[in-house]
Amino acid sequence: MKFVISTQELNYLISKIQNVVAQKPTIPILSNFLIEAYNDELILTATDLTVGIRCHTEAKILEEGATTLPAKRFAQLIKELTAVNVEISSNANEVTTIVAGTSRFKLNGMGKTDYPSLPDLSQVHSFHVKQSELKDLFYRTSFAVSKEDNRYVLTGVLMHIANGLATFVGTDGKRLARAHAPIEISPSFTSQSIIPLKAVDEILKNLTDEGDAKISLMSDKIAVEANQTRILTKLLSGDYPDINRVIPEQSELIVNLHREELASLLRQISLFTADHNHSVRFTFTNGELKLTANTMDIGEGTVSMAANYSGPKLEIAFNPGFFIDILRHCKGETVTMGLTDAYNPGIITDGEHLTHPLQISPLFVIMPMRLSED
């Protein structure tokens, strides 16, 4: 194998795949990149056996072939090179020579024979979606995914396809985020996939606001292709909870609130909550929302803002960090909040609409906390 490529382009390819390399691999070769040079194309692959990334670019191929190189060392070396182009060649003993300007290095690699191959996608079910749309669906939902392994199926984003609609859901049991968009696919096609958060993060990094992404579905895997990069991941197995049981079908009280102002007040008041009890009391009275937190060791805080609320006094408590997260993933100037009482979940939507919660996208649900006694 022998090829010449711009150092900048090679750095860019490496940056796309290096996060997937296994930190403590069960098989030594998994700590390597697979480097292939064929048909005027350079292809780089990394996998940890759960998530795999394969990206390609044009290069001047002088001799076709393939090898694998230690990912961390190779990435650090290429990052430090100052020459415009780099020439890379490997011999039959898997020794790779890297020449950049007057610098010359030899790096020992391993043959590609034992490197895990990514599956063929030519016969699987696939569809296209705008990259900007897919990016938004993941962005609106992945933040709510559980970071704890004790509820395994909740550590991924659910992608449910039915009736020509793709619905994405993230939840950790205390909050829920759901977004959906129509896709060009047969209305009779249905599927349910739970995509691991690590794969979602890599997919998000690769997506841009231009062009389409191709999604390929297998029984236990999913692949997303965009920008000359394919990200393939194993799916999480298990039954995802029925989210429609969590989303209230209607709310007794509907309030519109200025998003940035509410987020600012929540950041202020959260400084007065204890580590073991992140709870802020929301008190709605005519025309006003008051937020209070009171912790014996820290002190107390009270802030308020205008709200288009009219009715009896309503008190409910929420985790301010969860609430701020939801507001951060809304984009409108205002949010609409739907409430029933102090014990049922609150619904938040982006903008001034909350007529049919089960149809609105995006939609966020937050569980209330126990109201502490003053």
C-alpha positions as CSV (number, residue, x, y, z in Angstrom):
1,M,0.0,0.0,0.0
2,K,1.2,3.5,-0.9
3,F,-0.6,6.8,-1.1
4,V,-0.2,10.6,-0.8
5,I,-2.8,12.8,0.8
6,S,-3.0,16.3,2.2
7,T,-2.1,16.3,5.9
8,Q,-5.2,18.4,6.7
9,E,-7.5,16.0,5.0
10,L,-6.0,13.0,6.8
11,N,-6.4,14.9,10.1
12,Y,-10.0,15.6,9.3
13,L,-10.7,11.9,8.6
14,I,-9.0,10.8,11.8
15,S,-11.0,13.3,13.8
16,K,-14.2,11.7,12.5
17,I,-13.4,8.2,13.7
18,Q,-11.0,8.4,16.6
19,N,-13.7,8.6,19.4
20,V,-15.0,5.2,18.5
21,V,-11.7,3.3,19.1
22,A,-12.0,1.0,22.1
23,Q,-10.2,2.3,25.2
24,K,-9.7,-1.2,26.7
25,P,-10.2,-3.5,23.7
26,T,-11.0,-7.2,24.2
27,I,-9.1,-7.8,21.0
28,P,-5.8,-5.9,20.5
29,I,-6.5,-5.0,16.9
30,L,-9.5,-2.9,18.0
31,S,-7.1,-0.3,19.2
32,N,-6.1,0.2,15.6
33,F,-7.5,2.1,12.6
34,L,-8.1,0.1,9.5
35,I,-6.5,2.0,6.5
36,E,-7.4,0.9,3.0
37,A,-6.3,2.4,-0.3
38,Y,-8.3,1.3,-3.4
39,N,-9.6,2.9,-6.6
40,D,-8.2,6.4,-6.0
41,E,-9.9,6.4,-2.6
42,L,-8.6,6.3,1.0
43,I,-10.9,4.6,3.5
44,L,-10.5,4.8,7.3
45,T,-12.4,2.6,9.7
46,A,-12.7,2.3,13.5
47,T,-14.9,0.1,15.6
48,D,-15.3,-1.0,19.2
49,L,-17.7,-3.8,18.1
50,T,-20.7,-1.7,19.2
51,V,-20.2,1.4,17.1
52,G,-18.3,1.4,13.8
53,I,-17.4,4.4,11.6
54,R,-16.1,4.2,8.1
55,C,-15.2,7.3,6.1
56,H,-13.6,7.9,2.7
57,T,-12.0,10.6,0.6
58,E,-10.1,10.9,-2.7
59,A,-6.3,10.4,-2.5
60,K,-3.4,9.8,-4.8
61,I,-3.1,6.0,-4.6
62,L,0.3,4.8,-5.8
63,E,-0.1,1.2,-4.7
64,E,-3.4,-0.4,-3.6
65,G,-3.5,-2.3,-0.2
66,A,-4.5,-2.1,3.4
67,T,-3.1,-2.3,6.9
68,T,-4.0,-1.3,10.5
69,L,-2.1,1.1,12.7
70,P,-2.3,2.0,16.4
71,A,-5.0,4.6,16.5
72,K,-3.8,6.9,19.3
73,R,-0.2,7.0,18.2
74,F,-1.0,7.5,14.5
75,A,-3.5,10.2,15.3
76,Q,-1.1,12.1,17.5
77,L,1.7,11.9,14.9
78,I,-0.4,13.2,12.0
79,K,-1.8,16.0,14.2
80,E,1.8,17.2,14.8
81,L,3.0,17.2,11.2
82,T,3.6,20.6,9.6
83,A,4.1,19.4,6.0
84,V,1.3,20.1,3.5
85,N,1.2,16.5,2.3
86,V,2.1,13.1,3.8
87,E,3.2,9.9,2.0
88,I,2.2,6.7,3.7
89,S,3.4,3.2,2.6
90,S,3.3,-0.2,4.2
91,N,5.3,-3.4,3.4
92,A,4.5,-7.1,3.6
93,N,5.6,-7.1,7.3
94,E,3.0,-4.5,8.2
95,V,5.7,-1.8,8.8
96,T,4.3,1.5,7.7
97,T,6.6,4.3,6.6
98,I,5.3,7.9,7.0
99,V,7.1,10.6,5.1
100,A,6.3,14.3,5.6
101,G,8.7,16.9,4.3
102,T,12.1,16.0,5.7
103,S,10.6,13.9,8.5
104,R,10.4,10.1,8.2
105,F,8.8,7.6,10.6
106,K,8.2,3.9,10.8
107,L,5.2,2.5,12.7
108,N,4.5,-1.1,13.3
109,G,1.0,-2.2,12.5
110,M,-1.1,-5.4,12.2
111,G,-2.6,-7.1,9.1
112,K,-6.2,-6.4,8.2
113,T,-7.2,-10.1,8.2
114,D,-8.3,-10.0,11.9
115,Y,-10.0,-6.6,11.7
116,P,-13.8,-7.0,12.1
117,S,-15.7,-6.3,8.8
118,L,-18.7,-4.0,8.8
119,P,-21.9,-5.7,7.3
120,D,-23.0,-5.3,3.7
121,L,-26.0,-2.9,3.5
122,S,-27.0,-3.5,-0.1
123,Q,-30.0,-5.7,0.7
124,V,-31.4,-4.0,3.8
125,H,-34.3,-1.6,4.2
126,S,-33.3,2.0,3.9
127,F,-34.8,5.5,3.5
128,H,-33.5,9.1,3.1
129,V,-34.1,12.1,5.4
130,K,-32.8,15.6,5.4
131,Q,-29.6,15.9,7.5
132,S,-30.9,19.1,9.2
133,E,-34.2,17.3,10.2
134,L,-32.4,14.2,11.5
135,K,-30.0,16.5,13.4
136,D,-32.9,18.3,15.0
137,L,-34.7,15.1,16.0
138,F,-31.7,13.8,17.8
139,Y,-30.8,17.1,19.4
140,R,-34.3,17.6,20.8
141,T,-34.4,14.1,22.4
142,S,-30.9,12.7,23.2
143,F,-30.3,15.0,26.2
144,A,-33.1,13.3,28.1
145,V,-31.6,9.8,27.8
146,S,-30.6,8.0,31.0
147,K,-26.9,8.1,31.9
148,E,-27.3,5.2,34.4
149,D,-26.9,1.6,33.3
150,N,-29.5,0.2,35.7
151,R,-32.3,0.9,33.1
152,Y,-30.5,-0.4,30.0
153,V,-33.1,0.4,27.4
154,L,-33.3,4.0,28.6
155,T,-29.6,4.6,27.8
156,G,-30.5,5.1,24.1
157,V,-32.8,7.1,21.8
158,L,-35.9,5.3,20.6
159,M,-36.6,5.6,16.9
160,H,-40.1,4.4,16.1
161,I,-41.4,4.4,12.5
162,A,-45.0,3.9,11.6
163,N,-47.6,5.4,9.2
164,G,-44.8,7.4,7.4
165,L,-43.8,9.1,10.6
166,A,-40.4,8.8,12.4
167,T,-40.8,9.4,16.2
168,F,-37.7,9.9,18.4
169,V,-37.8,9.6,22.2
170,G,-35.4,10.1,25.0
171,T,-36.3,9.5,28.7
172,D,-34.6,8.7,32.0
173,G,-37.9,8.1,33.8
174,K,-37.9,11.6,35.4
175,R,-38.2,13.6,32.1
176,L,-39.1,12.8,28.6
177,A,-38.4,14.4,25.2
178,R,-40.2,13.4,22.0
179,A,-40.0,14.8,18.5
180,H,-41.3,13.5,15.2
181,A,-41.2,14.2,11.5
182,P,-42.8,12.7,8.3
183,I,-40.5,10.6,6.2
184,E,-40.7,9.2,2.7
185,I,-41.3,5.6,3.4
186,S,-44.2,3.1,2.8
187,P,-47.0,3.8,5.3
188,S,-47.1,0.1,6.0
189,F,-43.5,-0.1,7.1
190,T,-42.9,-0.2,10.9
191,S,-39.8,-0.6,13.0
192,Q,-38.6,0.2,16.5
193,S,-34.9,0.8,17.2
194,I,-33.1,1.9,20.4
195,I,-29.9,3.7,19.3
196,P,-27.1,3.8,22.0
197,L,-26.2,7.4,23.1
198,K,-22.5,7.0,22.0
199,A,-23.7,6.3,18.4
200,V,-26.2,9.2,18.6
201,D,-23.3,11.6,19.6
202,E,-21.2,10.4,16.7
203,I,-24.1,10.7,14.2
204,L,-24.8,14.3,15.4
205,K,-21.1,15.2,15.0
206,N,-21.2,14.1,11.4
207,L,-24.5,15.7,10.3
208,T,-24.6,19.1,8.6
209,D,-27.5,21.4,7.6
210,E,-27.1,20.5,3.9
211,G,-28.1,17.4,1.9
212,D,-29.7,14.1,2.9
213,A,-28.7,11.2,5.2
214,K,-29.4,7.6,4.4
215,I,-30.7,5.4,7.2
216,S,-30.4,1.6,6.8
217,L,-32.2,-0.7,9.2
218,M,-31.4,-4.2,10.2
219,S,-32.9,-6.4,12.9
220,D,-30.1,-5.6,15.4
221,K,-28.2,-2.7,13.8
222,I,-28.7,0.7,12.2
223,A,-26.5,2.6,9.8
224,V,-26.5,6.3,9.0
225,E,-24.6,7.6,6.0
226,A,-23.9,11.2,5.2
227,N,-20.9,13.3,4.1
228,Q,-18.8,10.3,2.9
229,T,-19.1,8.7,6.3
230,R,-21.0,5.7,7.5
231,I,-21.8,5.2,11.2
232,L,-23.0,1.8,12.1
233,T,-24.2,0.7,15.5
234,K,-25.6,-2.3,17.3
235,L,-29.1,-1.5,18.7
236,L,-30.0,-1.9,22.4
237,S,-32.2,-4.9,23.0
238,G,-35.3,-4.8,25.3
239,D,-38.8,-3.4,25.5
240,Y,-39.0,0.4,25.5
241,P,-41.8,1.7,27.9
242,D,-45.1,2.9,26.4
243,I,-44.5,6.7,26.4
244,N,-48.1,7.5,25.7
245,R,-49.0,6.4,29.2
246,V,-46.7,9.1,30.6
247,I,-47.9,12.0,28.4
248,P,-51.1,13.5,29.8
249,E,-53.7,13.6,27.0
250,Q,-54.8,17.1,28.1
251,S,-53.8,19.7,30.6
252,E,-56.2,21.6,32.9
253,L,-54.0,24.7,33.0
254,I,-52.0,26.2,30.1
255,V,-49.5,29.0,30.7
256,N,-47.2,30.8,28.2
257,L,-43.8,31.8,29.6
258,H,-40.8,33.7,28.2
259,R,-38.2,31.1,27.7
260,E,-34.9,33.0,28.3
261,E,-36.3,34.9,31.3
262,L,-37.5,31.6,32.9
263,A,-34.2,29.9,32.2
264,S,-32.3,32.8,33.8
265,L,-34.5,32.8,36.9
266,L,-34.1,29.0,37.3
267,R,-30.3,29.3,37.1
268,Q,-30.4,31.9,39.9
269,I,-32.8,30.0,42.1
270,S,-31.0,26.6,41.6
271,L,-28.0,28.1,43.5
272,F,-30.2,27.8,46.6
273,T,-31.0,24.1,46.2
274,A,-29.1,21.3,48.0
275,D,-27.1,18.6,46.2
276,H,-29.4,15.9,47.5
277,N,-32.6,17.7,46.8
278,H,-32.7,19.8,43.6
279,S,-36.2,21.1,44.0
280,V,-37.7,24.5,43.2
281,R,-41.2,25.4,44.1
282,F,-43.3,26.9,41.3
283,T,-46.2,29.0,42.6
284,F,-48.7,30.3,40.1
285,T,-51.1,33.1,41.1
286,N,-53.0,35.6,39.0
287,G,-50.6,37.1,36.5
288,E,-47.4,35.8,38.2
289,L,-45.1,32.8,38.5
290,K,-43.0,32.8,41.7
291,L,-40.0,30.5,42.1
292,T,-38.6,29.7,45.5
293,A,-35.9,27.5,47.0
294,N,-35.0,27.2,50.7
295,T,-32.2,25.1,52.0
296,M,-31.1,25.2,55.7
297,D,-27.3,25.1,55.0
298,I,-27.4,27.5,52.0
299,G,-30.2,30.0,52.5
300,E,-33.2,30.9,50.5
301,G,-34.1,32.7,47.2
302,T,-37.3,34.0,45.6
303,V,-37.7,35.3,42.1
304,S,-40.8,36.0,40.0
305,M,-41.9,36.8,36.5
306,A,-45.1,37.7,34.7
307,A,-47.3,34.8,33.5
308,N,-50.7,34.7,31.7
309,Y,-52.2,32.7,34.5
310,S,-55.6,33.2,36.0
311,G,-57.1,30.8,38.5
312,P,-56.7,29.4,42.0
313,K,-53.2,29.4,43.5
314,L,-51.2,26.3,42.2
315,E,-48.0,25.0,43.7
316,I,-45.8,22.4,42.1
317,A,-42.1,21.5,42.5
318,F,-39.6,20.6,39.7
319,N,-35.9,19.7,39.4
320,P,-34.4,23.0,38.1
321,G,-31.6,21.3,36.2
322,F,-34.0,19.1,34.2
323,F,-36.2,22.2,33.5
324,I,-33.3,24.2,32.3
325,D,-32.2,21.3,30.0
326,I,-35.6,21.3,28.4
327,L,-35.6,25.1,27.9
328,R,-32.2,24.9,26.3
329,H,-33.5,22.4,23.8
330,C,-36.5,24.6,22.9
331,K,-35.9,27.3,20.2
332,G,-38.9,29.6,20.4
333,E,-39.1,32.9,22.3
334,T,-41.8,31.4,24.5
335,V,-42.7,28.0,25.8
336,T,-46.1,26.7,26.7
337,M,-46.6,24.8,29.9
338,G,-49.5,22.5,30.6
339,L,-50.3,21.5,34.2
340,T,-53.0,19.5,36.0
341,D,-52.0,19.6,39.7
342,A,-49.0,19.2,41.9
343,Y,-48.8,15.4,41.4
344,N,-49.1,14.9,37.7
345,P,-46.4,15.5,35.0
346,G,-46.0,18.9,33.4
347,I,-45.9,19.3,29.6
348,I,-43.7,21.8,27.9
349,T,-43.9,22.7,24.2
350,D,-41.8,25.0,22.1
351,G,-44.0,27.9,21.2
352,E,-47.6,28.8,22.0
353,H,-49.4,25.6,21.2
354,L,-50.7,22.9,23.5
355,T,-54.1,21.9,22.1
356,H,-53.3,18.2,21.2
357,P,-50.2,17.1,23.2
358,L,-50.0,13.7,21.6
359,Q,-49.5,15.3,18.2
360,I,-47.2,18.2,19.0
361,S,-43.5,18.1,18.1
362,P,-41.3,18.6,19.9
363,L,-42.9,17.9,23.3
364,F,-41.2,17.6,26.7
365,V,-42.6,16.0,29.9
366,I,-41.2,16.6,33.4
367,M,-42.2,14.7,36.5
368,P,-43.0,16.8,39.6
369,M,-41.1,16.5,42.8
370,R,-42.5,16.3,46.3
371,L,-43.4,19.7,47.7
372,S,-41.3,20.3,50.8
373,E,-43.1,21.9,53.8
374,D,-42.1,25.4,54.6
